[in-house]
Amino acid sequence: QVQLVESGGGSVQSGESLRLSCAVSGFALKIGCMAWFRQAPGKEREAVGGIYASGSRTYADFVEGRFTISRDDAENTLYLDMRSLKPDDTGTYYCAAQRPSTALGCSSLLRPQNMNYWGNGTVVTIFS
């Protein structure tokens, strides 16, 4: 059974930083693909970015170098380091996992419909 559990959310002021974690069980990060998504109140879920099994990363345009995705294969944990946070970054942040196709690898990590497993989210609130 695959489980993803996010943590690290909270309330901070604009300009500050946060680190989100996603503890994963039943799915090895080093052979799968992982991503972070977020959903602001009243808006659709959107991709933040992802990391492929190879270690390569992809980010949504709005990240603009402020966020970094990393993983610890030994701890089987995914991270999202966020700096220079803005009020527009407020929302619920979700981690998600995708099992790669043996022939094609992973599909785009920026499309939520490509992800196979989801956590329940952690809430981030940024005050101006």
Disulfide bonds with the S-S distance in Angstrom:
Cys22-Cys95 1.92
Cys33-Cys106 1.92
